């Protein structure tokens, strides 16, 4: 059986497999040199199109989901299994942001967080996705949507996360919110300065409200 440290290390190594950079190499591009310079799904969509971005999302979700599953696999104690799954998934998110295979320059970790939630708490992933889409649909700011999705996970975990380990989930949600806020700190600075890029095509809800009025 793998040791706890090995499970976390495996999670990091899996997380370092960056979907956008891997697919970009196959296409002969480095999206860190295009658009916003971020190796995440949003920049992949803006610079390479829908099909490329979907491939990126599948890889980035899948690697964290696999890391979380492997982190808890084979551990009999339920609480220990959950904690190790969360730590391995967190390591995958860290690998996504600081990938060892790509010079420690990756994405912002949101897709990896969603991947671990899909395996361990699907309702949490749904809450994050709905929150993010709602904010993006109104404001067009992807970074703001990601930040508020992370923040919104904290009260959700405190209220409806699975028992008997709700406190574990609440602590994990707080760590996720802090992690997302940290990786989006440049977005926060641009929002405060009024220079953040707005994804106008995503403002579906805002256009719907204007149309109805």
Residue frames relative to the residue before (quaternion, step in Angstrom):
aa qw qx qy qz dx dy dz
X 1.0000 0.0000 0.0000 0.0000 0.00 0.00 0.00
X 0.5220 -0.6467 0.4620 0.3096 3.57 -1.02 0.80
X 0.4546 -0.6500 0.5281 0.3034 3.56 -1.11 0.65
X 0.6678 -0.4896 0.3636 0.4268 3.57 -1.25 0.29
X 0.6540 0.5168 -0.3143 0.4543 3.57 0.94 -0.87
X 0.6508 0.5174 -0.3165 0.4567 3.58 1.00 -0.81
X 0.6257 0.5345 -0.3366 0.4578 3.59 1.04 -0.72
X 0.6661 0.4895 -0.2985 0.4771 3.56 0.98 -0.85
X 0.6422 0.5160 -0.3184 0.4691 3.59 0.98 -0.85
X 0.6352 0.5206 -0.3271 0.4675 3.59 0.97 -0.83
X 0.6296 0.5377 -0.3307 0.4530 3.57 1.01 -0.82
X 0.6614 0.5051 -0.3062 0.4623 3.57 0.95 -0.87
X 0.6724 0.4981 -0.3027 0.4563 3.57 0.90 -0.90
X 0.6309 0.5037 -0.3302 0.4891 3.59 1.05 -0.69
X 0.6707 0.5161 -0.2985 0.4413 3.56 0.93 -0.90
X 0.6274 0.5578 -0.3304 0.4314 3.56 1.16 -0.57
X 0.5368 0.5719 -0.4201 0.4564 3.59 1.26 -0.07
X 0.1269 -0.8323 0.5385 0.0342 3.58 0.01 1.30
X 0.4458 -0.7208 0.4658 0.2545 3.57 -0.63 1.13
X 0.7028 0.4741 -0.2855 0.4470 3.58 0.81 -0.95
X 0.6915 0.4682 -0.2890 0.4680 3.57 0.98 -0.79
X 0.6277 0.5261 -0.3331 0.4672 3.58 1.08 -0.70
X 0.7028 0.4339 -0.2672 0.4963 3.58 0.83 -0.97
X 0.6075 0.5618 -0.3501 0.4390 3.56 1.11 -0.64
X 0.6328 0.5211 -0.3378 0.4625 3.58 1.02 -0.73
X 0.6366 0.5200 -0.3286 0.4652 3.57 1.04 -0.73
X 0.7078 0.4264 -0.2436 0.5077 3.57 1.15 -0.67
X 0.4778 -0.6878 0.4260 0.3423 3.57 1.25 -0.28
X 0.6305 0.4928 -0.3500 0.4870 3.59 1.15 0.59
X 0.2092 -0.7196 0.6443 0.1524 3.52 -1.32 0.43
X 0.2787 -0.8109 0.4844 0.1737 3.58 -0.20 1.23
X 0.5069 0.6191 -0.4369 0.4110 3.59 1.25 -0.05
X 0.6825 0.4293 -0.2778 0.5222 3.58 1.31 -0.22
X 0.6862 0.4230 -0.2738 0.5247 3.55 1.29 0.23
X 0.8326 0.2192 -0.1484 0.4865 3.55 -1.26 0.42
X 0.8299 -0.1448 0.1470 0.5184 3.55 -0.83 -1.06
X 0.4802 -0.6776 0.4293 0.3550 3.59 1.24 -0.33
X 0.5664 0.6004 -0.3771 0.4201 3.56 1.32 0.05
X 0.3576 -0.7460 0.5245 0.2012 3.58 -0.98 0.86
X 0.4486 0.6866 -0.4526 0.3499 3.57 0.81 1.01
X 0.7486 -0.4381 0.2756 0.4144 3.52 -1.35 0.09
X 0.6440 0.5362 -0.3398 0.4269 3.60 0.96 -0.77
X 0.6836 0.4567 -0.2892 0.4905 3.58 0.89 -0.89
X 0.5965 0.5507 -0.3609 0.4590 3.59 1.12 -0.62
X 0.6535 0.5091 -0.3085 0.4675 3.58 0.97 -0.84
X 0.6929 0.4961 -0.2833 0.4398 3.56 0.84 -0.97
X 0.7904 0.3602 -0.1711 0.4650 3.57 0.92 -0.89
X 0.8078 0.2874 -0.1263 0.4989 3.59 1.08 -0.68
X 0.5905 -0.6134 0.3623 0.3791 3.60 1.21 -0.14
X 0.7338 -0.4788 0.2902 0.3848 3.50 -1.38 0.32
X 0.6820 0.5007 -0.3125 0.4319 3.62 0.76 -0.96
X 0.6447 0.5084 -0.3188 0.4736 3.56 0.96 -0.83
X 0.6692 0.5104 -0.2986 0.4500 3.58 0.90 -0.96
X 0.6339 0.5252 -0.3341 0.4591 3.60 1.00 -0.75
X 0.6358 0.5198 -0.3235 0.4700 3.57 1.01 -0.77
X 0.6298 0.5341 -0.3184 0.4654 3.55 1.03 -0.83
X 0.6763 0.5017 -0.2957 0.4510 3.58 0.86 -0.98
X 0.6373 0.5304 -0.3305 0.4508 3.59 0.95 -0.85
X 0.6725 0.4872 -0.2986 0.4704 3.59 0.89 -0.90
X 0.7124 0.4742 -0.2720 0.4400 3.58 0.82 -1.00
X 0.6281 0.4926 -0.3335 0.5016 3.58 1.10 -0.60
X 0.6920 0.5242 -0.2787 0.4107 3.54 0.85 -1.04
X 0.6610 0.5179 -0.3286 0.4324 3.59 0.91 -0.83
X 0.6822 0.4673 -0.2926 0.4802 3.60 0.98 -0.80
X 0.6102 0.5372 -0.3478 0.4670 3.57 1.08 -0.69
X 0.6577 0.4989 -0.3035 0.4758 3.58 0.96 -0.86
X 0.6448 0.5247 -0.3223 0.4529 3.58 0.98 -0.83
X 0.6668 0.4976 -0.3030 0.4648 3.59 0.94 -0.89
X 0.6449 0.5156 -0.3184 0.4656 3.57 0.97 -0.84
X 0.6874 0.4738 -0.2849 0.4710 3.58 0.86 -0.95
X 0.6090 0.5876 -0.3513 0.4006 3.58 1.08 -0.68
X 0.7828 0.3202 -0.1707 0.5055 3.57 1.01 -0.76
X 0.4817 0.7061 -0.4180 0.3076 3.57 1.27 -0.26
X 0.8371 0.2256 -0.1759 0.4663 3.54 -0.97 0.93
X 0.5775 0.5599 -0.3869 0.4509 3.60 1.25 0.10
X 0.3789 -0.7755 0.4621 0.2039 3.57 -0.55 1.16
X 0.6712 0.4872 -0.3043 0.4685 3.58 0.96 -0.82
X 0.4593 -0.7365 0.4251 0.2566 3.57 -0.55 1.18
X 0.6836 0.4779 -0.2995 0.4632 3.59 0.86 -0.90
X 0.6472 0.5087 -0.3189 0.4697 3.57 0.96 -0.85
X 0.6345 0.5318 -0.3271 0.4556 3.58 0.98 -0.83
X 0.6639 0.5001 -0.3067 0.4637 3.59 0.93 -0.88
X 0.6684 0.5000 -0.3110 0.4544 3.57 0.88 -0.90
X 0.6721 0.4845 -0.3048 0.4697 3.59 0.93 -0.83
X 0.6183 0.5292 -0.3447 0.4679 3.58 1.05 -0.72
X 0.6583 0.5022 -0.3025 0.4721 3.58 0.97 -0.85
X 0.6695 0.4959 -0.3057 0.4609 3.59 0.93 -0.85
X 0.6535 0.4949 -0.3167 0.4772 3.58 0.99 -0.79
X 0.6442 0.5052 -0.3163 0.4793 3.58 1.04 -0.76
X 0.6320 0.5213 -0.3234 0.4735 3.57 1.06 -0.77
X 0.6283 0.5237 -0.3278 0.4728 3.57 1.05 -0.76
X 0.6245 0.5254 -0.3347 0.4711 3.59 1.07 -0.71
X 0.6358 0.5142 -0.3232 0.4763 3.58 1.03 -0.78
X 0.6376 0.5103 -0.3206 0.4799 3.58 1.03 -0.78
X 0.6444 0.5175 -0.3157 0.4661 3.56 1.02 -0.78
X 0.6117 0.5484 -0.3434 0.4551 3.56 1.10 -0.69
X 0.7045 0.4492 -0.2609 0.4836 3.58 0.97 -0.86
X 0.7946 0.1399 -0.0462 0.5890 3.57 0.99 -0.90
X 0.0143 -0.8555 0.5175 -0.0106 3.63 0.49 1.17
X 0.4466 -0.7150 0.4759 0.2505 3.55 -0.76 1.08
X 0.6691 0.5147 -0.3020 0.4429 3.61 1.11 -0.63
X 0.7819 0.3188 -0.1412 0.5168 3.60 1.18 -0.44
X 0.6877 -0.5312 0.2898 0.4010 3.56 0.92 0.92
X 0.5501 -0.6541 0.3705 0.3637 3.58 1.20 0.58
X 0.5828 0.5263 -0.3929 0.4786 3.59 1.14 0.67
X 0.1530 0.8168 -0.5352 0.1514 3.56 -0.21 1.29
X 0.7509 -0.3637 0.2960 0.4650 3.54 -1.13 -0.76
X 0.6482 -0.5435 0.3862 0.3680 3.55 -1.23 -0.47
X 0.5967 -0.6767 0.3077 0.3023 3.56 1.27 0.30
X 0.4709 0.6986 -0.4504 0.2956 3.61 1.18 -0.13
X 0.6549 0.5077 -0.3199 0.4593 3.59 0.91 -0.86
X 0.6388 0.5203 -0.3274 0.4625 3.59 1.03 -0.75
X 0.6250 0.5246 -0.3351 0.4710 3.58 1.01 -0.76
X 0.6571 0.5012 -0.3103 0.4698 3.57 0.94 -0.86
X 0.6260 0.5530 -0.3385 0.4332 3.58 1.04 -0.72
X 0.6835 0.4609 -0.3003 0.4798 3.58 0.89 -0.84
X 0.6386 0.5228 -0.3308 0.4576 3.59 1.06 -0.69
X 0.6043 0.5722 -0.3593 0.4223 3.59 1.03 -0.71
X 0.6927 0.4533 -0.2676 0.4931 3.57 1.09 -0.70
X 0.7992 0.3630 -0.1550 0.4533 3.57 0.83 -1.02
X 0.7951 -0.0342 0.0511 0.6034 3.61 1.07 -0.71
X 0.2040 -0.8328 0.5020 0.1136 3.62 0.27 1.22
X 0.6060 0.5568 -0.3644 0.4360 3.60 1.05 -0.67
X 0.6224 0.5385 -0.3376 0.4568 3.58 1.05 -0.71
X 0.6389 0.5121 -0.3219 0.4753 3.58 1.01 -0.81
X 0.6470 0.5204 -0.3177 0.4578 3.58 0.97 -0.86
X 0.6369 0.5265 -0.3256 0.4595 3.59 0.96 -0.85
X 0.6677 0.4960 -0.3079 0.4620 3.58 0.91 -0.86
X 0.6689 0.5082 -0.3052 0.4486 3.58 0.89 -0.92
X 0.6673 0.4956 -0.3058 0.4642 3.59 0.89 -0.93
X 0.6479 0.5156 -0.3163 0.4630 3.59 0.95 -0.86
X 0.6791 0.4941 -0.2950 0.4557 3.56 0.83 -0.98
X 0.6762 0.4915 -0.3035 0.4573 3.58 0.86 -0.92
X 0.6310 0.5350 -0.3348 0.4512 3.58 1.04 -0.74
X 0.6825 0.4765 -0.2868 0.4742 3.57 0.88 -0.95
X 0.6724 0.4854 -0.3017 0.4703 3.58 0.91 -0.89
X 0.6468 0.5377 -0.3175 0.4378 3.57 1.00 -0.81
X 0.6961 0.4363 -0.2655 0.5046 3.59 1.15 -0.57
X 0.8137 0.3084 -0.1339 0.4742 3.58 0.74 -1.07
X 0.3660 -0.7266 0.5017 0.2938 3.58 1.04 -0.72
X 0.5856 0.5682 -0.3721 0.4424 3.59 1.29 0.06
X 0.3133 -0.7804 0.5152 0.1654 3.58 -0.34 1.27
X 0.6471 0.5297 -0.3223 0.4436 3.57 0.96 -0.85
X 0.6533 0.5037 -0.3122 0.4712 3.57 0.95 -0.85
X 0.6321 0.5320 -0.3263 0.4594 3.57 1.01 -0.78
X 0.6544 0.5105 -0.3059 0.4664 3.58 1.00 -0.83
X 0.6605 0.5130 -0.3084 0.4533 3.57 0.93 -0.90
X 0.7056 0.4564 -0.2736 0.4680 3.58 0.82 -0.96
X 0.5846 0.5559 -0.3715 0.4596 3.59 1.16 -0.52
X 0.6617 0.4936 -0.3004 0.4778 3.57 1.01 -0.79
X 0.6543 0.5075 -0.3075 0.4688 3.56 0.96 -0.88
X 0.6746 0.5165 -0.2927 0.4388 3.58 0.94 -0.88
X 0.5742 0.5997 -0.3786 0.4089 3.56 1.20 -0.43
X 0.5982 0.6059 -0.3643 0.3772 3.60 1.09 -0.66
X 0.7146 0.3998 -0.2879 0.4966 3.68 0.68 -0.90
X 0.5971 0.5615 -0.3675 0.4396 3.59 1.09 -0.64
X 0.6607 0.4985 -0.3079 0.4692 3.58 0.95 -0.86
X 0.6618 0.5190 -0.3090 0.4440 3.57 0.95 -0.87
X 0.7451 0.4217 -0.2162 0.4692 3.58 1.09 -0.69
X 0.8587 0.1426 -0.0188 0.4918 3.60 0.80 -0.94
X 0.3965 0.7099 -0.5026 0.2937 3.63 1.17 0.13
X 0.6338 -0.5736 0.3553 0.3782 3.60 -1.07 0.64
X 0.3251 -0.6940 0.6098 0.2020 3.52 -1.11 0.78
X 0.6147 -0.0651 -0.7694 -0.1608 1.66 -2.38 0.81
X 0.6164 0.5714 -0.3375 0.4238 3.60 1.21 0.24
X 0.1607 0.8238 -0.5284 0.1278 3.58 1.03 0.75
X 0.6279 0.5417 -0.3486 0.4367 3.59 1.03 -0.71
X 0.6069 0.5392 -0.3565 0.4625 3.58 1.10 -0.65
X 0.6719 0.4988 -0.2862 0.4666 3.54 0.96 -0.92
X 0.6347 0.5271 -0.3383 0.4525 3.58 1.00 -0.74
X 0.6517 0.4947 -0.3067 0.4863 3.57 0.98 -0.84
X 0.6507 0.5133 -0.3146 0.4627 3.58 0.98 -0.85
X 0.6451 0.5244 -0.3179 0.4559 3.59 0.99 -0.84
X 0.6355 0.5184 -0.3248 0.4711 3.59 1.02 -0.78
X 0.6505 0.5018 -0.3120 0.4771 3.58 1.01 -0.81
X 0.6313 0.5279 -0.3277 0.4642 3.60 1.02 -0.80
X 0.6539 0.5150 -0.3141 0.4567 3.59 0.91 -0.91
X 0.6677 0.4937 -0.2976 0.4711 3.58 0.94 -0.90
X 0.6342 0.5378 -0.3196 0.4543 3.59 1.02 -0.83
X 0.6843 0.4765 -0.2866 0.4717 3.59 0.86 -0.97
X 0.6307 0.5202 -0.3371 0.4668 3.58 0.99 -0.77
X 0.6536 0.5121 -0.3183 0.4574 3.60 0.96 -0.84
X 0.7121 0.4524 -0.2802 0.4579 3.60 0.80 -0.93
X 0.7119 0.3906 -0.2465 0.5291 3.59 1.27 -0.31
X 0.2791 0.7985 -0.4993 0.1876 3.60 1.18 0.40
X 0.6258 0.5205 -0.3490 0.4645 3.61 1.07 -0.63
X 0.6122 0.5389 -0.3451 0.4645 3.59 1.09 -0.68
X 0.6300 0.5341 -0.3304 0.4568 3.57 1.01 -0.83
X 0.6535 0.5126 -0.3125 0.4610 3.58 0.95 -0.86
X 0.6767 0.4796 -0.2983 0.4722 3.59 0.97 -0.84
X 0.6110 0.5384 -0.3509 0.4622 3.59 1.06 -0.69
X 0.6652 0.4976 -0.2987 0.4698 3.58 0.94 -0.86
X 0.7086 0.4421 -0.2540 0.4877 3.57 1.08 -0.73
X 0.4502 -0.7028 0.4409 0.3301 3.58 1.27 -0.25
X 0.5848 0.5976 -0.3593 0.4144 3.59 1.20 0.44
X 0.3960 0.7308 -0.4764 0.2867 3.60 1.25 0.16
X 0.4830 -0.6594 0.4959 0.2934 3.57 -1.03 0.85
X 0.2186 -0.7725 0.5855 0.1124 3.56 -0.92 0.95
X 0.3147 -0.7356 0.5746 0.1722 3.57 -0.90 1.00
X 0.2106 -0.8480 0.4728 0.1137 3.55 0.28 1.32
X 0.6376 0.5485 -0.3413 0.4196 3.60 0.97 -0.74
X 0.6685 0.5082 -0.3003 0.4523 3.58 1.19 -0.51
X 0.5619 0.6319 -0.3859 0.3690 3.62 1.21 -0.20
X 0.0496 0.8504 -0.5184 0.0755 3.53 0.84 1.07
X 0.6816 0.4902 -0.2951 0.4560 3.59 0.87 -0.91
X 0.6348 0.5256 -0.3345 0.4570 3.59 1.00 -0.77
X 0.6676 0.4849 -0.3055 0.4752 3.60 0.95 -0.82
X 0.6263 0.5432 -0.3361 0.4470 3.57 1.06 -0.75
X 0.6490 0.5128 -0.3117 0.4676 3.58 0.99 -0.84
X 0.6582 0.5031 -0.3090 0.4671 3.58 0.95 -0.88
X 0.6431 0.5316 -0.3188 0.4495 3.58 1.02 -0.82
X 0.6812 0.4933 -0.2875 0.4583 3.57 0.96 -0.87
X 0.7189 0.4124 -0.2530 0.4990 3.58 1.12 -0.60
